[in-house]
Amino acid sequence: MKLSARNQLKGTVLSIEEGAVNGIVKLDIGGGNVITSTISMAAIRELGLRVGGTAYAVIKATSVMMAVDD
């Protein structure tokens, strides 16, 4: 599969917190960096995600916001 998204970060699934509809997946991408994503439980099952397995965080955004404290 080829994707247009340029930010494709390979990692190891650290944890999956299952919910009724969505789950929270934590992906270790190395260097002490962890990406957390909320995706549907259906997607978790369809992708076959499991702790210790390999997955990619694919990030495609048209805008990124910045903020500072008052």
Buried (B, 14 or more C-beta within 10 A) or exposed (E): EEEEEEEEBEBBBBEBEEEEEBBBBBBBBEEEEEBEBEBEBEEBEEEEBEEEEEBBBEEEEEEEEEEEEE
